[in-house]
């Protein structure tokens, strides 16, 4: 549940898949022969059938329909709509045709490394083509078929050098870094020494912004791309229009990425930064290029006092929760729709326990249920399982850490968490925006430590 500044990833979700027939340019023809599809255009998911369980001896791509638009070339950005099917049952598990929401991939070496079959299968295809991608399954539950319809092909633009600016952190890390700019919706090209193993967090400015000056009381909207230093390949790209941007608040950056915070403070909206974090042990070194596209006023949440919480309760501005049945499964009643969620943390003790006082580094065991304030959806709960869950307060969203620290074992609390202390603007599944939790604390223990070797 921990909220960190998360780089928005490109939506190439080739994790599950399903596929019919013009040809099989790549892979196991015998395994994909049964795949048939009735294509219905870009806005309606195709009807897809195949023999189940589908089995291929290698990753396979089958062309279901050809296009008549721009041909895909190296470096192009390809947008597509997706329909994915369970390879054991043939049932649809996901589709983006009806929502008209395009995902994006870049046709380059990074795609070739990710999936050579898909890279080879898309070679020579055109806008409007529909392909089926069937990955080889290592286990039965990984069987699937994915259908992609190409909605657009954008040729890579020409790039020009960006002027390098101030350096932060280890200047030796950023001295030879260069960046080139093409367009607002294309990630800058970044050149970094491929043998670099950063010893500390570092950053360098490129170009300059022309918008509002960045200050501590702002939340920023960032376009970002993640770069594998050893290969120079972009592994995540949120520059394309329609991608989900990162939206960190400056106070959070100050705590979580202090060097990036130093680089951004005092710059102007429009600024581009190459940020290179210290290489973590056992992980490939990476870099991030980001451009600030927008700023907005930011309210830094605080923990409300008992008196402030009581005023909200007396004014009818807080939800009411009751327990039901033998397992005491909670249900919630929200205030009138016109009542907005508090923008500070509400901690209301429903029942006070008599056990140990919880520290912010403790591991806590609890029963809980969570709802999204705006949608009223119950996005997670463990009451019906009949078994409490154990979690470390150092690894959960900030609202939980702040809300449970200082409580006693045996207590039941309601916590209303503003989105900036939950999952931010992006949310997580149905856990969108401001959240409400009902928590029964059953046990606590000191954080587990590992002896140094």
C-alpha positions in Angstrom: 0.0 0.0 0.0 3.0 2.3 0.1 2.7 5.5 -1.9 5.9 6.6 -3.6 6.6 8.9 -6.5 5.8 6.3 -9.3 7.0 6.7 -12.8 4.0 6.2 -15.1 4.7 3.2 -17.3 3.9 2.9 -21.0 0.8 0.7 -21.4 2.5 -2.2 -23.2 0.8 -4.9 -21.0 1.9 -8.1 -22.8 1.2 -10.2 -19.8 -1.9 -12.1 -20.8 -3.3 -12.7 -24.2 -5.8 -14.2 -27.1 -6.2 -14.6 -31.6 -7.9 -15.8 -36.2 -6.6 -15.7 -39.7 -4.8 -14.3 -42.5 -1.4 -15.7 -42.0 1.2 -16.8 -39.4 4.4 -14.8 -40.0 6.0 -15.8 -36.7 5.9 -18.8 -34.4 3.9 -22.0 -34.1 1.4 -22.3 -37.0 -0.1 -25.6 -35.7 -0.7 -24.1 -32.3 -2.5 -21.0 -33.7 -4.4 -22.6 -36.5 -7.7 -22.8 -34.6 -7.7 -19.0 -33.8 -10.5 -17.3 -35.7 -11.7 -13.7 -35.4 -14.7 -11.6 -36.6 -13.3 -8.1 -36.9 -15.7 -5.2 -36.1 -13.6 -2.1 -36.5 -11.7 0.0 -34.0 -14.6 0.7 -31.6 -16.0 -2.8 -31.1 -14.0 -5.7 -29.7 -13.7 -8.6 -32.3 -15.4 -11.9 -31.7 -12.5 -14.4 -31.2 -12.7 -18.2 -31.0 -10.0 -20.8 -30.6 -9.6 -24.4 -29.4 -9.0 -24.5 -25.6 -6.6 -24.9 -23.9 -4.5 -23.1 -26.6 -0.9 -24.4 -26.7 2.0 -23.0 -28.7 5.6 -24.2 -28.6 6.9 -20.7 -28.9 5.7 -17.1 -28.8 3.4 -16.7 -31.9 1.9 -13.9 -33.9 -0.9 -14.4 -36.4 -2.2 -11.7 -38.7 -6.0 -11.5 -38.5 -6.5 -8.5 -40.8 -4.2 -6.2 -42.9 -4.2 -2.5 -42.8 -4.0 0.2 -45.5 -2.5 3.1 -43.6 1.1 4.1 -42.8 3.6 1.2 -42.6 5.4 0.5 -39.4 9.1 1.4 -39.4 11.9 1.3 -36.9 11.5 3.9 -34.2 7.8 4.5 -34.9 5.2 4.9 -32.1 2.3 2.5 -32.6 -1.1 3.0 -30.9 -3.4 0.0 -30.6 -6.6 -1.3 -29.0 -6.6 -4.6 -27.2 -8.8 -7.6 -26.5 -7.3 -10.3 -24.3 -8.7 -13.8 -23.6 -8.1 -16.6 -21.2 -6.3 -19.4 -23.0 -7.9 -22.1 -21.0 -11.6 -21.0 -21.3 -11.6 -18.7 -24.3 -13.4 -16.0 -22.2 -12.7 -12.3 -22.6 -10.6 -10.9 -19.7 -9.9 -7.4 -21.0 -10.7 -5.1 -23.9 -10.1 -1.4 -24.7 -12.1 -1.2 -28.0 -15.3 0.0 -26.4 -13.6 2.5 -24.2 -11.7 3.9 -27.2 -8.6 4.1 -25.1 -5.4 3.5 -27.1 -2.3 2.0 -25.6 1.1 2.7 -27.1 4.3 0.8 -27.9 7.4 2.0 -29.7 8.7 -0.2 -32.5 12.4 -0.4 -31.6 15.0 -2.6 -30.0 13.4 -2.4 -26.6 10.2 -4.1 -28.0 12.5 -6.6 -29.8 14.1 -7.5 -26.4 10.7 -7.7 -24.7 9.0 -9.8 -27.4 10.9 -10.7 -30.5 7.8 -12.5 -31.9 5.7 -9.4 -31.6 8.5 -7.2 -33.1 8.9 -9.6 -36.1 5.1 -10.0 -36.4 4.5 -6.3 -36.7 7.3 -5.9 -39.3 5.7 -4.5 -42.5 2.3 -4.1 -41.0 0.2 -1.0 -41.5 -2.2 1.2 -39.6 -5.5 -0.7 -39.5 -3.9 -4.2 -39.2 -5.1 -6.6 -36.5 -2.8 -9.2 -35.1 -3.0 -12.0 -32.5 -0.2 -12.5 -30.1 0.0 -15.9 -28.3 2.8 -16.1 -25.8 4.3 -19.5 -24.9 2.9 -20.4 -21.5 5.2 -21.8 -18.8 2.3 -22.8 -16.7 -1.4 -23.5 -17.4 -2.6 -20.3 -15.7 -0.4 -18.2 -18.1 -2.2 -19.4 -21.2 -3.8 -16.5 -23.2 -4.4 -14.8 -26.5 -4.2 -11.1 -27.2 -5.6 -9.3 -30.2 -4.3 -5.9 -31.1 -5.7 -3.5 -33.7 -3.3 -0.8 -34.9 -5.1 2.6 -34.7 -2.2 4.8 -35.6 1.4 4.8 -36.7 3.5 7.9 -35.9 6.9 8.2 -37.5 9.7 9.3 -35.2 10.5 13.1 -35.5 13.9 14.6 -35.9 15.8 15.6 -32.7 17.9 18.6 -31.8 20.4 19.0 -29.0 19.3 20.5 -25.7 21.5 22.9 -23.8 23.0 21.3 -20.7 22.5 23.2 -17.4 23.2 23.0 -13.7 24.3 19.7 -12.1 23.2 18.3 -8.7 24.6 15.4 -6.7 27.7 13.8 -8.2 28.8 15.9 -11.2 31.0 13.1 -12.5 27.9 11.1 -13.1 26.1 13.8 -15.1 29.2 15.5 -16.8 28.9 13.5 -20.1 25.1 13.1 -20.2 23.4 14.6 -23.2 19.8 15.1 -24.2 18.0 15.8 -27.5 14.5 17.2 -27.9 12.0 16.3 -30.6 8.4 17.2 -29.6 6.2 17.6 -26.5 4.8 14.1 -26.8 8.1 12.3 -27.6 10.6 11.4 -24.9 13.9 13.2 -25.3 16.8 11.0 -26.4 19.3 10.7 -23.6 22.9 9.5 -23.9 24.7 8.1 -20.8 27.9 6.1 -20.4 26.7 2.5 -20.6 29.3 1.4 -18.0 28.1 3.9 -15.5 27.3 2.6 -12.0 26.0 5.7 -10.1 27.3 5.9 -6.5 24.8 8.6 -5.4 21.7 10.3 -6.7 22.5 12.9 -9.3 20.6 15.2 -11.7 21.2 17.7 -14.5 19.0 20.3 -16.1 18.5 20.4 -19.9 16.9 23.3 -21.8 14.8 25.6 -19.7 11.1 26.2 -19.0 9.1 29.4 -19.6 6.2 28.9 -17.3 5.5 29.5 -13.6 8.4 29.2 -11.1 8.4 25.9 -9.2 8.0 26.4 -5.4 7.5 24.2 -2.3 3.7 24.6 -2.3 3.1 23.0 -5.7 2.1 19.7 -7.1 3.8 19.0 -10.5 2.6 17.2 -13.6 5.5 15.3 -15.2 6.0 13.5 -18.4 8.6 10.8 -17.7 10.6 8.0 -19.4 12.7 5.4 -17.7 16.0 4.5 -19.3 18.1 1.3 -18.9 21.6 2.7 -18.6 23.4 -0.5 -19.7 21.5 -0.7 -23.0 20.3 2.9 -23.5 16.8 1.6 -24.1 13.6 3.3 -22.9 11.7 0.8 -20.8 8.9 3.0 -19.7 7.6 6.0 -21.6 4.8 8.3 -20.5 5.5 11.2 -22.9 2.8 10.3 -25.5 -0.4 12.2 -25.3 -3.0 10.2 -23.4 -0.4 8.6 -21.1 -0.9 8.8 -17.4 1.5 11.5 -16.0 3.3 11.4 -12.7 1.9 14.0 -10.2 4.3 14.3 -7.3 4.1 17.1 -4.7 7.2 19.1 -4.0 7.2 18.2 -0.3 7.1 14.5 -1.2 10.0 14.9 -3.6 11.9 16.7 -0.9 11.6 13.6 1.3 11.8 10.8 -1.2 14.0 12.2 -4.0 15.9 15.1 -2.5 18.3 15.6 -5.4 15.5 15.8 -7.9 13.7 18.2 -5.6 16.9 20.4 -5.5 17.1 20.3 -9.3 13.4 21.3 -9.8 13.0 24.0 -7.1 13.3 27.5 -8.6 13.1 26.2 -12.2 10.1 27.0 -14.4 7.4 24.8 -15.8 8.6 23.3 -19.1 12.0 22.4 -17.5 13.5 19.0 -18.5 15.7 17.1 -16.1 17.8 13.9 -16.4 17.7 12.2 -12.9 20.1 9.3 -12.2 19.5 7.6 -8.8 22.1 5.6 -7.0 22.4 2.1 -8.4 20.7 -0.3 -6.0 22.6 -3.5 -5.2 21.6 -6.3 -7.5 19.6 -4.1 -9.8 20.4 -2.7 -13.2 21.3 1.1 -13.1 18.6 3.3 -14.6 17.9 6.9 -15.3 14.8 9.0 -15.7 14.2 11.9 -18.0 11.3 14.1 -17.1 9.7 17.3 -18.3 7.5 19.5 -16.1 4.3 20.2 -18.0 2.1 21.8 -15.3 2.0 23.0 -11.8 -0.9 23.5 -9.3 -1.4 24.7 -5.8 -0.8 21.9 -3.2 -2.4 21.5 0.2 0.0 19.5 2.4 -2.2 17.2 4.5 -2.0 17.2 8.3 -3.4 14.9 11.0 -6.6 16.5 12.4 -7.0 16.8 16.2 -9.7 15.0 18.1 -11.6 18.2 18.4 -11.4 18.9 14.7 -12.6 15.3 14.0 -15.5 15.8 16.4 -16.6 19.0 14.6 -16.7 17.1 11.3 -18.7 14.3 12.9 -21.2 16.7 14.5 -21.6 18.5 11.2 -22.5 15.2 9.4 -19.4 15.4 7.2 -18.0 11.9 8.0 -19.2 8.4 7.0 -20.9 6.1 9.4 -19.8 2.4 9.6 -21.5 -0.5 11.3 -20.6 -4.2 11.7 -22.8 -7.0 10.4 -23.2 -10.7 11.1 -21.0 -13.1 13.0 -17.8 -12.0 11.2 -18.7 -8.3 11.9 -18.3 -7.4 8.2 -18.5 -3.6 8.1 -20.8 -1.6 5.9 -20.6 2.1 5.3 -23.0 5.1 4.8 -21.5 8.1 3.3 -22.6 11.7 3.8 -24.6 13.5 1.1 -22.9 13.6 -2.3 -22.4 17.3 -2.0 -20.0 16.7 1.0 -16.4 16.5 -0.1 -13.8 14.3 1.6 -11.7 16.1 4.2 -8.3 17.1 2.7 -6.5 16.3 6.0 -6.2 12.9 7.7 -9.2 11.9 9.9 -8.5 9.3 12.6 -11.6 8.5 14.6 -11.3 5.9 17.4 -14.5 3.8 17.3 -13.3 1.6 20.2 -10.2 2.1 22.2 -8.1 -1.0 23.0 -6.0 -1.7 26.1 -3.0 -3.3 24.4 0.5 -2.0 23.4 0.9 1.4 21.8 1.9 1.0 18.1 5.1 2.6 16.8 5.5 3.8 13.2 8.1 1.1 12.6 6.0 -1.8 14.0 4.5 -4.7 12.1 0.7 -4.7 12.7 -1.9 -7.4 12.3 -5.4 -6.2 11.6 -8.8 -6.8 10.0 -9.7 -4.0 7.6 -12.1 -2.8 4.9 -11.6 0.1 2.5 -13.9 2.3 0.4 -13.3 5.0 -2.2 -15.1 8.2 -1.1 -16.3 9.4 -4.5 -17.4 6.0 -6.0 -18.3 4.4 -2.6 -16.7 1.2 -3.9 -15.4 -1.3 -1.4 -12.1 -2.0 -3.1 -10.5 -4.3 -0.5 -11.4 -6.1 2.8 -10.3 -9.2 4.7 -13.2 -9.6 7.2 -14.9 -12.4 5.1 -11.7 -14.3 5.0 -11.8 -14.7 8.8 -8.1 -14.1 9.2 -6.4 -10.8 9.9 -3.5 -9.5 7.7 0.0 -8.6 8.8 1.8 -5.6 7.4 4.7 -3.3 8.2 3.8 0.3 8.9 6.9 1.3 7.0 5.6 -0.3 3.8 2.0 1.0 3.6 0.4 4.3 2.4 1.3 7.3 4.4 -2.3 7.6 5.7 -2.0 4.2 7.4 1.3 4.9 8.9 0.1 8.3 10.3 -3.3 6.9 11.2 -2.2 3.8 13.1 0.9 5.1 14.8 0.0 5.8 18.5 -3.1 3.6 18.5 -3.4 0.7 20.9 -3.8 -3.0 20.1 -7.5 -3.9 20.4 -8.6 -0.6 19.0 -11.0 -0.1 16.1 -10.5 3.0 14.1 -11.9 4.7 11.1 -9.4 6.5 8.9 -10.3 9.0 6.2 -7.2 9.3 4.0 -6.7 12.2 1.5 -5.5 11.0 -1.9 -2.1 12.5 -1.5 -1.5 10.2 1.5 -3.1 7.3 -0.3 -2.4 6.4 -4.0 -2.3 9.9 -5.4 -4.0 11.0 -8.6 -3.3 7.7 -10.4 -5.0 5.6 -7.8 -4.7 1.8 -7.6 -7.5 -0.2 -9.2 -10.8 0.9 -7.6 -8.8 2.6 -4.8 -9.2 6.0 -6.4 -9.0 9.4 -4.8 -9.8 9.9 -1.1 -10.2 6.7 0.8 -12.0 5.5 4.0 -10.7 2.6 6.1 -12.2 0.7 9.0 -9.4 -1.1 10.9 -9.5 -3.5 13.8 -6.0 -3.8 15.3 -5.4 -7.3 16.7 -1.6 -7.5 17.2 1.6 -5.6 16.9 5.3 -6.5 16.9 8.6 -4.7 16.5 9.9 -4.5 13.0 11.8 -7.5 11.9 15.5 -6.9 11.3 18.1 -8.9 9.4 21.5 -9.4 10.9 24.4 -7.9 9.0 26.5 -10.4 7.2 
